[in-house]
Amino acid sequence: MSDYSDDTADETGEGKISALNILHEIGIRLVPEKPTSAMCQVGSMIGDIDVETVRRVYHAMLVAASEASLHGDNVLN
């Protein structure tokens, strides 16, 4: 029997939680494709911009993130 266990096959969902924990540890977050109303309201207040602009900025950031490398100078600290 192999020492390797396939966490994704775990019926309890522990494998999925482990995968999310790993993503979290390396700075990756799962976010909704479209911002929620609450997200837009907070973005609007913090950025002092209208909600539609917040939605456009959010979308642009997701597009850019999907095209960016996660190594080197591309990641802001």
C-alpha positions as CSV (number, residue, x, y, z in Angstrom):
1,M,0.0,0.0,0.0
2,S,1.3,3.5,-0.9
3,D,2.0,6.1,1.7
4,Y,0.3,8.6,-0.7
5,S,-3.4,9.2,0.0
6,D,-5.6,11.0,-2.4
7,D,-7.3,13.7,-0.3
8,T,-9.6,14.6,-3.0
9,A,-11.4,11.3,-2.7
10,D,-12.1,11.8,1.0
11,E,-15.8,11.4,1.5
12,T,-15.8,13.8,4.5
13,G,-14.6,16.7,2.4
14,E,-11.4,17.0,4.4
15,G,-9.4,16.8,1.1
16,K,-11.2,19.9,-0.2
17,I,-10.6,21.7,3.0
18,S,-6.9,20.8,2.9
19,A,-6.6,22.1,-0.7
20,L,-8.3,25.4,0.4
21,N,-5.9,25.6,3.3
22,I,-2.9,25.2,1.0
23,L,-4.2,27.8,-1.3
24,H,-4.7,30.2,1.6
25,E,-1.2,29.5,2.9
26,I,0.3,30.6,-0.5
27,G,-1.9,33.7,-0.7
28,I,-4.5,32.5,-3.1
29,R,-8.2,33.2,-2.3
30,L,-11.3,31.9,-4.0
31,V,-13.6,34.8,-4.7
32,P,-17.0,35.2,-6.5
33,E,-16.9,35.9,-10.2
34,K,-19.1,38.9,-9.7
35,P,-18.8,41.1,-6.6
36,T,-21.6,40.9,-4.1
37,S,-23.6,44.0,-3.1
38,A,-21.8,44.2,0.2
39,M,-18.4,44.0,-1.6
40,C,-19.5,46.9,-3.9
41,Q,-20.7,49.0,-1.1
42,V,-17.4,48.6,0.8
43,G,-15.4,49.2,-2.3
44,S,-17.4,52.3,-3.0
45,M,-16.9,53.7,0.4
46,I,-13.2,52.9,0.6
47,G,-12.4,54.1,-2.9
48,D,-14.8,57.0,-2.8
49,I,-16.1,55.9,-6.2
50,D,-19.5,54.8,-7.5
51,V,-20.7,51.1,-7.3
52,E,-20.5,50.6,-11.1
53,T,-16.9,51.7,-11.1
54,V,-16.2,49.2,-8.3
55,R,-17.8,46.4,-10.4
56,R,-15.6,47.3,-13.4
57,V,-12.5,47.5,-11.3
58,Y,-13.3,44.1,-9.7
59,H,-13.8,42.5,-13.1
60,A,-10.6,44.0,-14.4
61,M,-8.7,42.7,-11.4
62,L,-10.0,39.2,-11.9
63,V,-9.1,39.2,-15.6
64,A,-5.6,40.5,-14.7
65,A,-5.2,37.9,-12.0
66,S,-6.1,35.1,-14.3
67,E,-3.3,36.2,-16.6
68,A,-0.6,37.0,-14.0
69,S,2.2,34.8,-12.8
70,L,2.2,34.2,-9.1
71,H,6.0,34.4,-8.9
72,G,8.5,37.2,-8.6
73,D,7.7,40.9,-9.1
74,N,4.1,40.3,-10.1
75,V,2.9,39.9,-6.5
76,L,2.5,43.0,-4.3
77,N,3.2,42.6,-0.6
